[in-house]
Amino acid sequence: MKAMLLDDDRLFPAEASVRKVARSLYAKVKNLPIVSPHGHTQAGWFAKNEPFPDPATLFVQPDHYVFRMLYSQGVSMDDLEIGQPVAKNPRKVWHTFASHYYLFRGTPTRMWLDYAFQEQFGLKDRLSEKTADLYFDTIAEKLKTPAFLPRALYEQFNIEVLSTTESPLDPLKDHKAIRDSSWKARIVPAFRPDSVVDPEFKGFAGLVAKLGEQNGEDTTTWKGYLSALMKARARFKTMGCTSTDHGHPTARTANLPEAEAAALFSKVIAGMAAAAEQELFRAQMLTEMARMSVEDGLVMQIHPGSVRNHNKFVYERYGRDMGADIPAPTDYVHALRPLLDRFGNEKNLTIILFMLDESTISRELAPLAGHYPCLRLGPPWWFHDSPEGMMRFRELATETAGFYNTVGFNDDTRAFLSIPARHDVARRVDCAFLGRLVAEHRLEEDEAHEVAHELTYGMVKKAYRL
């Protein structure tokens, strides 16, 4: 019997009768197409379709789940060549990673990586300093073959649609190149306006000016600024965009009279706004984005509750999004009320809420989504996209919001090869939860099969209008 990195029954319940039901449910959904409506892979990979350079550049450098754990144990980001376009000494970086692989024991990252190592590269022995060269050579050799080009992997993974996340200022040349090619895959952008709606974003005023230049609007005025955003959204829609994405520090919204909003914008764009006024502006912009979504039909995603770039040293040396983002308590009930007072009953609006503060799921988020027609709950995100986090989410949300006020799963990843693994984990956990409901006679098995299919495939397509 050959050694395997992963057991076929992983994440299924230990109790035999429940495990049997979970297996049956999983068998019907494991091979369904992957719909990945929110993530951070690069459209350029698929436009150029060039080989990935090496194992370190593929697995270590783009994945903050990996390098933040290593950094927490004293591994220098310089030693991992973080921030370099391509690793100059990839084998050395890989050995550093392999010698610290034990740090990932018990984490979802370990399961995602082992899945890729086993299923995509045929590796059976555990990664360690001892097996580092075997891994590096095996992966590096396969990356040179046509089967491991980005487009081939997209097809191998059975991806039906993949969304990237782009700034409103992005020219979307890579997306256009994909569309103009003979390749028929569906890769679409999501509209992420943080850089031009968050006054704390570095170079904010200059970015807003560039937004105006690109869209033929005077963004020194409130009216021109909003018009430029609408035109940018329309441009994204021509490339297949169906959603926006908002990474605000809080879920606060506001509904200011037009004159007050215009005055606030003038103060913000002049760099004269205090911290409280900057937060009020972000709050107003969430409501403005909801208004725009009512008009153009783009699904709105709100990702609040992360204190981003918490490590000042790492931020100043390596830049944004380098694994130093920390969850914070988040209010939704009062924060969302101004927006919901205005648009909460709109049937043409879908707002998908994500959470890092798990205490809000049963207390605030499930009751809100279980009432307002426009609200849906996104899957466990970031620090909670783990088997434990996914199971807690189902337990906390289902009793009030049910299944159908959720939106299935999205992988939210920068690491392309982790996509199948992340979706597999979600499918297994959902089947485990449904298997328990069947075993407890709270759900008939035929219903569980319907729900499993919807959680895997149907809900995400409906929620994201795909």
C-alpha positions in Angstrom: 0.0 0.0 0.0 1.5 3.3 -1.1 1.9 6.2 1.4 -0.4 9.1 0.9 -0.3 12.7 2.3 -4.1 12.8 2.6 -6.7 10.3 3.8 -9.7 9.8 1.6 -12.0 10.3 4.7 -10.4 13.5 5.9 -12.8 16.0 7.5 -15.6 13.5 7.6 -17.2 12.7 10.9 -15.6 9.9 13.0 -18.9 8.3 13.8 -19.4 5.6 11.2 -23.1 6.1 10.3 -22.7 9.9 9.9 -19.5 9.4 7.9 -21.3 7.1 5.5 -23.9 9.8 4.7 -21.1 12.4 4.3 -19.3 10.2 1.9 -22.4 9.7 -0.2 -23.1 13.4 -0.3 -19.5 14.2 -1.2 -19.4 11.7 -4.0 -22.1 13.6 -5.8 -20.4 17.1 -5.5 -16.7 16.4 -5.5 -16.4 16.7 -9.3 -18.7 19.6 -9.9 -17.1 22.6 -11.7 -15.3 25.1 -9.5 -16.9 28.6 -9.5 -14.4 31.0 -8.0 -16.2 34.4 -7.8 -13.7 36.2 -5.6 -9.9 35.9 -5.5 -6.6 37.5 -6.1 -4.9 35.5 -8.8 -3.4 37.4 -11.7 -5.1 37.8 -15.0 -1.6 38.1 -16.6 -0.9 34.5 -15.8 -3.6 33.4 -18.2 -3.1 36.2 -20.8 0.6 35.3 -21.3 0.3 31.6 -20.4 3.9 31.3 -19.5 5.4 28.7 -17.2 5.5 29.4 -13.5 9.2 30.1 -12.8 9.9 27.8 -9.9 8.4 26.1 -6.8 9.3 29.0 -4.4 7.8 31.6 -6.7 4.7 29.5 -7.1 4.1 28.3 -3.5 5.9 30.6 -1.1 6.1 34.2 -2.4 2.4 34.9 -3.3 0.9 33.2 -0.3 0.7 35.3 2.9 -0.7 32.2 4.7 2.7 30.7 4.2 5.1 33.5 4.8 3.3 35.0 7.8 3.6 31.7 9.7 7.3 31.5 8.9 7.8 35.2 9.8 6.1 34.5 13.2 8.8 32.0 14.0 11.7 34.3 13.1 12.2 33.6 9.4 13.2 36.8 7.6 11.2 37.9 4.7 14.4 38.7 3.0 15.4 35.1 3.3 12.1 34.2 1.6 12.8 36.9 -1.1 9.3 38.4 -0.4 8.7 41.4 -2.7 11.0 40.1 -5.4 9.2 39.4 -8.8 11.0 36.1 -9.1 13.2 34.4 -6.5 16.9 34.8 -7.3 17.8 31.7 -5.2 14.6 29.6 -5.3 16.1 26.4 -4.0 17.4 28.2 -0.9 14.0 29.7 -0.3 12.4 26.3 -0.8 14.8 24.7 1.7 13.9 27.4 4.3 10.2 26.7 3.7 10.7 22.9 3.8 12.7 22.9 7.0 9.9 24.9 8.7 7.0 22.9 7.2 6.3 21.4 10.6 5.0 24.8 11.7 1.8 24.2 9.6 0.7 21.1 11.5 -3.0 21.3 12.2 -3.6 24.3 10.0 -5.7 24.5 6.8 -2.6 25.7 5.0 -1.0 22.3 5.5 -4.0 20.6 4.1 -4.1 22.9 1.0 -0.4 22.4 0.3 -0.5 18.6 0.8 -3.4 18.5 -1.6 -1.4 20.3 -4.3 1.7 18.2 -3.6 -0.2 14.9 -3.8 -2.9 15.6 -6.4 -1.0 17.8 -8.8 2.6 16.6 -8.5 2.2 13.0 -7.3 4.3 13.4 -4.2 3.6 11.0 -1.4 6.4 11.6 1.2 5.9 14.5 3.7 7.8 17.7 2.9 10.7 18.3 5.2 14.4 19.3 5.0 15.2 15.7 4.0 12.7 15.7 1.1 13.2 19.3 0.1 15.2 18.6 -3.0 12.9 15.8 -4.1 10.0 18.2 -3.9 11.8 21.1 -5.6 13.1 18.9 -8.5 9.8 17.1 -9.1 7.8 20.4 -9.1 10.3 22.3 -11.1 10.4 19.6 -13.8 6.6 19.5 -14.1 6.3 23.2 -14.3 8.3 23.1 -17.5 5.7 20.9 -19.2 2.7 22.1 -21.2 0.3 20.4 -18.7 1.4 22.9 -16.0 0.9 26.1 -18.0 -1.7 28.4 -16.4 -4.4 27.8 -19.0 -3.9 24.0 -18.8 -4.1 24.0 -15.0 -7.3 26.1 -15.2 -8.9 23.4 -17.3 -7.4 20.6 -15.3 -8.9 22.1 -12.1 -12.3 22.1 -13.8 -12.8 25.8 -13.2 -15.9 27.2 -14.8 -15.4 30.9 -13.9 -12.6 32.7 -12.1 -12.8 36.3 -10.8 -9.7 38.4 -10.2 -9.7 41.6 -8.2 -8.6 44.8 -9.8 -8.3 48.5 -9.1 -10.6 50.9 -10.9 -7.5 52.4 -12.5 -6.4 49.1 -14.0 -6.6 49.2 -17.8 -7.7 45.5 -17.8 -5.3 44.8 -20.7 -4.8 41.2 -19.6 -8.5 40.6 -19.4 -8.9 42.0 -22.9 -6.0 39.8 -24.1 -7.7 36.7 -22.7 -11.0 37.7 -24.4 -9.3 38.4 -27.7 -7.5 35.0 -27.7 -9.0 31.8 -29.0 -9.1 30.4 -25.4 -12.7 30.3 -24.2 -12.2 30.3 -20.4 -14.3 32.7 -18.4 -12.0 35.0 -16.3 -13.6 38.2 -15.1 -12.5 41.1 -13.0 -14.1 42.3 -9.7 -14.2 46.1 -9.1 -12.1 46.9 -6.0 -12.3 50.7 -5.5 -10.5 51.0 -2.1 -7.6 53.0 -3.6 -10.0 55.8 -4.7 -12.5 55.7 -1.9 -10.3 55.4 1.2 -8.6 58.7 2.1 -5.9 56.8 4.1 -4.7 55.0 0.9 -1.2 56.2 0.0 -1.4 58.8 -2.7 -5.2 59.0 -2.5 -5.6 62.5 -4.1 -3.4 61.6 -7.0 -5.2 58.3 -7.6 -8.6 60.2 -7.6 -7.1 62.6 -10.2 -6.0 59.7 -12.3 -9.5 58.3 -12.1 -10.9 61.5 -13.5 -8.3 61.6 -16.3 -9.1 58.1 -17.4 -12.9 58.7 -17.4 -13.1 62.3 -18.7 -14.5 63.7 -15.5 -13.5 66.5 -13.1 -12.9 64.6 -9.9 -12.2 67.7 -8.0 -16.0 67.9 -7.7 -18.3 65.5 -5.9 -20.5 65.1 -9.0 -17.5 64.5 -11.3 -16.0 62.0 -8.8 -19.2 59.9 -8.7 -19.5 60.0 -12.5 -16.0 58.8 -12.9 -16.7 55.8 -10.6 -19.8 55.0 -12.6 -17.9 55.0 -15.9 -15.1 52.9 -14.4 -17.7 50.3 -13.3 -19.2 50.3 -16.7 -15.8 49.6 -18.3 -15.4 46.7 -15.9 -18.8 45.3 -16.9 -17.7 45.2 -20.5 -15.0 42.7 -19.4 -17.6 40.5 -17.7 -17.4 42.0 -14.2 -20.4 41.0 -12.0 -19.2 42.2 -8.5 -17.6 44.9 -6.5 -15.4 44.4 -3.5 -14.9 46.7 -0.5 -12.2 46.1 2.1 -13.2 48.8 4.6 -11.8 48.9 8.2 -15.4 48.8 9.5 -18.9 48.1 8.2 -20.0 51.7 8.9 -22.3 53.3 6.4 -23.8 56.8 6.1 -26.5 58.6 4.2 -25.6 62.3 4.1 -27.5 64.9 2.3 -25.9 65.7 -1.1 -24.6 69.1 0.0 -22.9 67.6 3.1 -21.4 64.8 1.2 -20.0 67.2 -1.4 -18.5 69.4 1.4 -17.0 66.3 3.0 -15.5 65.2 -0.3 -13.9 68.6 -0.8 -12.3 68.4 2.6 -11.1 64.9 2.0 -9.6 65.5 -1.4 -7.8 68.6 -0.1 -6.1 66.4 2.6 -7.8 68.4 5.4 -10.1 65.7 6.8 -9.5 64.4 10.4 -9.6 60.6 11.1 -13.3 60.7 12.0 -14.1 62.6 8.8 -12.2 60.0 6.8 -14.2 57.2 8.3 -17.4 59.1 7.6 -16.4 59.5 4.0 -15.7 55.7 3.7 -19.1 55.2 5.3 -20.8 57.5 2.8 -19.0 55.7 -0.1 -20.4 52.3 0.9 -23.9 53.8 0.5 -23.0 55.4 -2.8 -21.6 52.1 -4.0 -24.9 50.4 -3.0 -26.8 53.1 -5.0 -24.6 52.4 -8.0 -25.2 48.7 -7.7 -29.0 49.2 -7.7 -28.5 51.0 -11.0 -25.9 48.7 -12.7 -26.6 45.4 -11.1 -23.1 44.7 -9.8 -23.1 42.5 -6.7 -21.6 44.2 -3.7 -19.1 42.5 -1.4 -18.1 44.1 2.0 -15.1 42.8 3.8 -14.8 44.8 7.0 -13.1 44.1 10.3 -9.4 43.9 9.4 -6.8 46.2 10.9 -4.6 46.1 7.8 -0.8 46.4 7.7 -0.6 46.2 11.5 3.1 45.7 11.5 4.6 49.1 10.6 8.0 47.7 9.9 6.8 45.1 7.5 4.5 47.7 5.8 7.2 50.3 5.3 9.8 47.7 4.1 7.7 45.3 2.0 4.4 47.2 1.3 0.7 46.4 1.7 -0.8 42.9 2.2 2.2 41.2 3.6 0.5 39.0 6.2 0.2 41.6 9.0 -3.5 42.1 8.9 -5.3 41.4 12.2 -9.1 40.8 12.8 -10.9 43.4 15.0 -14.4 43.5 16.6 -17.0 44.6 14.1 -20.5 46.1 14.5 -23.0 45.4 11.7 -26.4 46.1 13.2 -25.9 49.8 13.7 -23.1 50.3 11.1 -25.2 49.1 8.2 -28.5 50.7 9.2 -28.1 54.0 7.2 -27.5 52.0 4.0 -30.2 49.5 4.8 -32.7 52.3 5.6 -32.2 53.5 2.0 -31.6 50.3 0.0 -32.3 47.3 2.3 -35.5 46.3 0.6 -34.2 46.7 -3.0 -34.7 43.4 -4.9 -32.2 44.4 -7.5 -29.4 44.7 -4.9 -27.3 41.9 -3.5 -24.8 42.7 -0.7 -22.6 39.9 0.4 -21.3 40.4 4.0 -18.0 38.8 5.2 -16.9 38.5 8.8 -13.7 38.2 10.7 -15.5 38.8 14.1 -17.2 35.4 14.5 -19.1 36.6 17.5 -21.3 38.5 15.1 -22.5 35.5 13.1 -25.4 34.4 15.2 -26.0 37.7 17.0 -26.0 40.1 14.1 -25.2 38.7 10.6 -27.6 35.7 10.5 -30.6 37.8 11.8 -29.8 40.6 9.3 -29.5 38.2 6.3 -32.5 36.3 7.6 -34.6 39.4 7.2 -33.3 41.9 4.6 -33.8 40.8 0.9 -30.6 42.4 -0.2 -28.3 40.7 2.3 -26.4 37.4 1.9 -23.7 35.9 4.1 -20.3 35.2 2.5 -18.4 32.1 3.6 -15.8 32.1 6.4 -13.1 34.4 5.2 -9.3 34.6 5.7 -8.5 33.6 9.3 -11.6 31.4 9.4 -11.6 29.6 6.0 -10.6 26.5 7.9 -12.5 23.3 8.6 -13.3 24.5 12.1 -14.3 28.0 10.9 -16.5 26.6 8.2 -18.3 24.2 10.6 -18.8 27.0 13.2 -20.3 29.2 10.5 -22.8 26.5 9.5 -23.8 25.9 13.1 -24.1 29.6 13.9 -25.7 30.9 10.7 -28.1 28.1 9.6 -30.5 28.3 12.6 -31.5 31.9 11.7 -30.5 32.5 8.1 -30.9 29.0 6.7 -28.7 27.8 3.9 -30.3 29.9 1.1 -29.2 33.3 2.6 -25.6 32.2 2.2 -23.6 32.1 -1.1 -21.7 28.9 -1.2 -17.9 29.2 -1.1 -15.1 31.4 -2.5 -11.4 30.8 -2.1 -10.2 34.4 -1.9 -6.7 33.2 -2.8 -3.5 34.6 -4.4 -2.1 31.1 -4.6 -3.5 29.6 -7.9 -2.7 26.0 -7.1 -4.6 26.1 -3.8 -7.9 26.7 -5.5 -8.9 23.0 -5.9 -7.8 22.2 -2.4 -9.7 25.0 -0.8 -12.9 24.1 -2.6 -12.4 20.5 -1.7 -12.2 21.4 2.0 -15.4 23.4 1.8 -17.3 20.6 0.0 -16.1 18.0 2.6 -17.1 20.2 5.6 -20.5 21.1 4.2 -21.1 17.4 3.5 -20.0 16.5 7.1 -22.5 19.1 8.5 -25.3 17.9 6.3 -24.5 14.3 7.1 -25.0 15.1 10.8 -28.4 16.7 10.1 -29.5 13.6 8.3 -28.2 11.3 11.1 -30.1 13.4 13.6 -33.3 13.2 11.5 -33.4 16.9 11.0 -33.1 16.6 7.2 -34.0 13.9 4.7 -31.2 12.5 2.7 -32.6 13.6 -0.6 -32.9 17.2 0.7 -29.3 17.0 1.9 -28.2 16.0 -1.6 -30.0 19.1 -3.0 -28.5 21.4 -0.4 -25.0 20.0 -1.0 -25.3 20.7 -4.7 -26.6 24.2 -4.1 -23.8 25.0 -1.6 -21.2 23.7 -4.0 -22.4 25.2 -7.3 -25.9 26.7 -7.5 -25.8 29.4 -4.8 -22.6 30.9 -5.9 -23.7 31.3 -9.5 -27.0 32.8 -8.4 -25.5 35.2 -5.8 -22.8 36.5 -8.1 -25.0 36.6 -11.1 -22.8 34.2 -13.0 
